[in-house]
Protein backbone atom coordinates (compact mmCIF):
# COMPACT_ATOMS: atom_id res chain seq x y z
CA UNK A 1 0.00 0.00 0.00
CA UNK A 2 1.31 3.44 -0.91
CA UNK A 3 1.10 6.06 1.80
CA UNK A 4 0.74 9.67 0.93
CA UNK A 5 3.13 12.11 2.48
CA UNK A 6 1.86 15.56 3.33
CA UNK A 7 4.31 18.11 1.98
CA UNK A 8 4.67 21.52 3.60
CA UNK A 9 2.84 24.35 1.87
CA UNK A 10 4.94 26.54 -0.42
CA UNK A 11 4.36 29.68 1.67
CA UNK A 12 5.54 27.80 4.77
CA UNK A 13 8.72 26.76 2.97
CA UNK A 14 9.28 30.32 1.79
CA UNK A 15 8.88 31.57 5.37
CA UNK A 16 11.36 29.04 6.69
CA UNK A 17 13.87 29.88 3.95
CA UNK A 18 13.54 33.59 4.72
CA UNK A 19 14.03 32.90 8.45
CA UNK A 20 17.18 30.87 7.77
CA UNK A 21 18.60 33.55 5.49
CA UNK A 22 17.85 36.42 7.87
CA UNK A 23 21.11 37.51 9.41
CA UNK A 24 19.78 40.34 11.56
CA UNK A 25 18.50 39.72 15.05
CA UNK A 26 15.00 38.36 15.53
CA UNK A 27 12.36 38.49 18.23
CA UNK A 28 12.03 34.87 19.29
CA UNK A 29 9.37 33.61 21.68
CA UNK A 30 10.31 30.57 23.72
CA UNK A 31 7.44 28.87 25.54
CA UNK A 32 6.81 25.47 27.04
CA UNK A 33 5.55 23.19 29.70
CA UNK A 34 6.11 23.71 33.41
CA UNK A 35 6.74 19.98 33.90
CA UNK A 36 10.19 19.53 32.44
CA UNK A 37 13.00 17.18 33.53
CA UNK A 38 16.09 19.01 34.78
CA UNK A 39 18.24 17.69 31.89
CA UNK A 40 15.80 19.24 29.41
CA UNK A 41 15.83 22.49 31.38
CA UNK A 42 19.62 22.65 30.98
CA UNK A 43 19.29 22.25 27.20
CA UNK A 44 16.60 24.96 27.03
CA UNK A 45 18.77 27.27 29.15
CA UNK A 46 21.70 26.68 26.80
CA UNK A 47 19.51 27.33 23.76
CA UNK A 48 18.17 30.61 25.15
CA UNK A 49 21.70 31.67 26.13
CA UNK A 50 22.90 31.00 22.56
CA UNK A 51 19.93 32.78 21.00
CA UNK A 52 20.53 35.93 23.04
CA UNK A 53 24.30 35.72 22.73
CA UNK A 54 23.92 35.80 18.93
CA UNK A 55 21.89 39.02 19.11
CA UNK A 56 18.29 37.83 19.25
CA UNK A 57 15.66 39.25 21.58
CA UNK A 58 13.91 36.58 23.65
CA UNK A 59 10.29 36.77 24.82
CA UNK A 60 8.82 34.28 27.28
CA UNK A 61 6.42 33.96 30.18
CA UNK A 62 7.16 33.57 33.86
CA UNK A 63 6.19 29.98 34.64
CA UNK A 64 8.58 27.38 35.99
CA UNK A 65 10.09 24.63 33.86
CA UNK A 66 10.70 25.68 30.26
CA UNK A 67 10.13 29.40 30.75
CA UNK A 68 12.28 29.60 33.89
CA UNK A 69 15.11 27.84 32.03
CA UNK A 70 14.74 30.28 29.11
CA UNK A 71 14.92 33.21 31.55
CA UNK A 72 18.08 31.83 33.22
CA UNK A 73 19.87 31.46 29.90
CA UNK A 74 18.85 34.87 28.58
CA UNK A 75 19.74 36.60 31.86
CA UNK A 76 23.20 35.03 31.74
CA UNK A 77 23.76 36.20 28.15
CA UNK A 78 22.25 39.71 28.25
CA UNK A 79 19.36 40.64 30.56
CA UNK A 80 18.46 43.61 28.37
CA UNK A 81 17.55 41.28 25.47
CA UNK A 82 14.86 39.47 27.50
CA UNK A 83 11.19 40.38 27.86
CA UNK A 84 8.98 38.37 30.21
CA UNK A 85 5.22 38.76 29.94
CA UNK A 86 3.29 37.41 32.91
CA UNK A 87 -0.25 36.07 32.60
CA UNK A 88 -1.21 37.90 35.81
CA UNK A 89 0.47 40.24 38.29
CA UNK A 90 3.83 39.41 39.84
CA UNK A 91 2.33 38.79 43.27
CA UNK A 92 0.21 35.96 41.78
CA UNK A 93 3.35 34.07 40.73
CA UNK A 94 4.81 31.27 42.89
CA UNK A 95 7.40 32.45 45.40
CA UNK A 96 10.31 30.62 43.69
CA UNK A 97 9.40 32.24 40.35
CA UNK A 98 9.10 35.70 41.88
CA UNK A 99 12.72 35.63 43.04
CA UNK A 100 13.87 35.12 39.46
CA UNK A 101 11.29 37.49 37.92
CA UNK A 102 12.19 40.40 40.20
CA UNK A 103 15.59 40.53 38.45
CA UNK A 104 14.09 40.81 34.94
CA UNK A 105 14.52 44.30 33.44
CA UNK A 106 11.67 44.10 30.90
CA UNK A 107 8.84 42.54 32.92
CA UNK A 108 5.22 43.01 31.81
CA UNK A 109 2.56 42.26 34.40
CA UNK A 110 -1.13 41.70 33.63
CA UNK A 111 -3.02 42.50 36.85
CA UNK A 112 -6.20 42.90 34.79
CA UNK A 113 -6.12 39.08 34.37
CA UNK A 114 -5.92 38.31 38.12
CA UNK A 115 -9.62 37.39 38.23
CA UNK A 116 -9.23 34.86 35.39
CA UNK A 117 -8.19 31.25 35.86
CA UNK A 118 -4.49 30.62 35.26
CA UNK A 119 -5.37 28.67 32.09
CA UNK A 120 -7.39 31.59 30.68
CA UNK A 121 -4.75 34.14 31.66
CA UNK A 122 -1.98 31.97 30.18
CA UNK A 123 -3.82 31.67 26.87
CA UNK A 124 -4.15 35.49 26.67
CA UNK A 125 -0.50 35.88 27.66
CA UNK A 126 0.64 33.45 24.96
CA UNK A 127 -1.42 35.38 22.38
CA UNK A 128 0.39 38.59 23.31
CA UNK A 129 3.78 36.88 23.25
CA UNK A 130 3.13 35.49 19.76
CA UNK A 131 1.98 38.92 18.54
CA UNK A 132 5.37 40.36 19.57
CA UNK A 133 7.61 37.71 18.02
CA UNK A 134 8.78 36.70 14.56
CA UNK A 135 9.45 33.09 15.50
CA UNK A 136 8.09 30.73 18.16
CA UNK A 137 10.01 27.88 19.72
CA UNK A 138 7.77 25.68 21.85
CA UNK A 139 8.43 22.68 24.10
CA UNK A 140 5.27 20.69 24.82
CA UNK A 141 3.67 17.33 25.43
CA UNK A 142 1.15 15.94 22.95
CA UNK A 143 -1.64 16.80 25.43
CA UNK A 144 -0.47 20.38 26.15
CA UNK A 145 -3.71 21.95 24.91
CA UNK A 146 -2.85 25.62 25.55
CA UNK A 147 0.65 25.38 24.07
CA UNK A 148 -0.47 23.46 20.98
CA UNK A 149 -3.21 26.02 20.37
CA UNK A 150 -0.59 28.77 20.71
CA UNK A 151 1.50 27.04 18.02
CA UNK A 152 -1.50 26.77 15.66
CA UNK A 153 -2.32 30.45 16.25
CA UNK A 154 1.30 31.42 15.52
CA UNK A 155 1.24 29.42 12.28
CA UNK A 156 -2.04 31.14 11.34
CA UNK A 157 -0.21 34.46 11.81
CA UNK A 158 2.51 33.19 9.48
CA UNK A 159 5.15 32.98 12.20
CA UNK A 160 7.91 30.40 11.93
CA UNK A 161 7.10 27.74 14.54
CA UNK A 162 9.48 25.10 15.88
CA UNK A 163 7.71 22.61 18.14
CA UNK A 164 9.58 20.07 20.27
CA UNK A 165 7.70 17.28 22.03
CA UNK A 166 8.82 15.91 25.38
CA UNK A 167 6.89 12.66 24.93
C-alpha positions in Angstrom: 0.0 0.0 0.0 1.3 3.4 -0.9 1.1 6.1 1.8 0.7 9.7 0.9 3.1 12.1 2.5 1.9 15.6 3.3 4.3 18.1 2.0 4.7 21.5 3.6 2.8 24.3 1.9 4.9 26.5 -0.4 4.4 29.7 1.7 5.5 27.8 4.8 8.7 26.8 3.0 9.3 30.3 1.8 8.9 31.6 5.4 11.4 29.0 6.7 13.9 29.9 3.9 13.5 33.6 4.7 14.0 32.9 8.4 17.2 30.9 7.8 18.6 33.6 5.5 17.8 36.4 7.9 21.1 37.5 9.4 19.8 40.3 11.6 18.5 39.7 15.0 15.0 38.4 15.5 12.4 38.5 18.2 12.0 34.9 19.3 9.4 33.6 21.7 10.3 30.6 23.7 7.4 28.9 25.5 6.8 25.5 27.0 5.5 23.2 29.7 6.1 23.7 33.4 6.7 20.0 33.9 10.2 19.5 32.4 13.0 17.2 33.5 16.1 19.0 34.8 18.2 17.7 31.9 15.8 19.2 29.4 15.8 22.5 31.4 19.6 22.6 31.0 19.3 22.2 27.2 16.6 25.0 27.0 18.8 27.3 29.1 21.7 26.7 26.8 19.5 27.3 23.8 18.2 30.6 25.2 21.7 31.7 26.1 22.9 31.0 22.6 19.9 32.8 21.0 20.5 35.9 23.0 24.3 35.7 22.7 23.9 35.8 18.9 21.9 39.0 19.1 18.3 37.8 19.2 15.7 39.2 21.6 13.9 36.6 23.6 10.3 36.8 24.8 8.8 34.3 27.3 6.4 34.0 30.2 7.2 33.6 33.9 6.2 30.0 34.6 8.6 27.4 36.0 10.1 24.6 33.9 10.7 25.7 30.3 10.1 29.4 30.7 12.3 29.6 33.9 15.1 27.8 32.0 14.7 30.3 29.1 14.9 33.2 31.6 18.1 31.8 33.2 19.9 31.5 29.9 18.8 34.9 28.6 19.7 36.6 31.9 23.2 35.0 31.7 23.8 36.2 28.2 22.3 39.7 28.2 19.4 40.6 30.6 18.5 43.6 28.4 17.5 41.3 25.5 14.9 39.5 27.5 11.2 40.4 27.9 9.0 38.4 30.2 5.2 38.8 29.9 3.3 37.4 32.9 -0.3 36.1 32.6 -1.2 37.9 35.8 0.5 40.2 38.3 3.8 39.4 39.8 2.3 38.8 43.3 0.2 36.0 41.8 3.3 34.1 40.7 4.8 31.3 42.9 7.4 32.4 45.4 10.3 30.6 43.7 9.4 32.2 40.3 9.1 35.7 41.9 12.7 35.6 43.0 13.9 35.1 39.5 11.3 37.5 37.9 12.2 40.4 40.2 15.6 40.5 38.4 14.1 40.8 34.9 14.5 44.3 33.4 11.7 44.1 30.9 8.8 42.5 32.9 5.2 43.0 31.8 2.6 42.3 34.4 -1.1 41.7 33.6 -3.0 42.5 36.8 -6.2 42.9 34.8 -6.1 39.1 34.4 -5.9 38.3 38.1 -9.6 37.4 38.2 -9.2 34.9 35.4 -8.2 31.3 35.9 -4.5 30.6 35.3 -5.4 28.7 32.1 -7.4 31.6 30.7 -4.7 34.1 31.7 -2.0 32.0 30.2 -3.8 31.7 26.9 -4.1 35.5 26.7 -0.5 35.9 27.7 0.6 33.5 25.0 -1.4 35.4 22.4 0.4 38.6 23.3 3.8 36.9 23.3 3.1 35.5 19.8 2.0 38.9 18.5 5.4 40.4 19.6 7.6 37.7 18.0 8.8 36.7 14.6 9.5 33.1 15.5 8.1 30.7 18.2 10.0 27.9 19.7 7.8 25.7 21.9 8.4 22.7 24.1 5.3 20.7 24.8 3.7 17.3 25.4 1.1 15.9 23.0 -1.6 16.8 25.4 -0.5 20.4 26.1 -3.7 22.0 24.9 -2.9 25.6 25.5 0.7 25.4 24.1 -0.5 23.5 21.0 -3.2 26.0 20.4 -0.6 28.8 20.7 1.5 27.0 18.0 -1.5 26.8 15.7 -2.3 30.5 16.3 1.3 31.4 15.5 1.2 29.4 12.3 -2.0 31.1 11.3 -0.2 34.5 11.8 2.5 33.2 9.5 5.2 33.0 12.2 7.9 30.4 11.9 7.1 27.7 14.5 9.5 25.1 15.9 7.7 22.6 18.1 9.6 20.1 20.3 7.7 17.3 22.0 8.8 15.9 25.4 6.9 12.7 24.9 
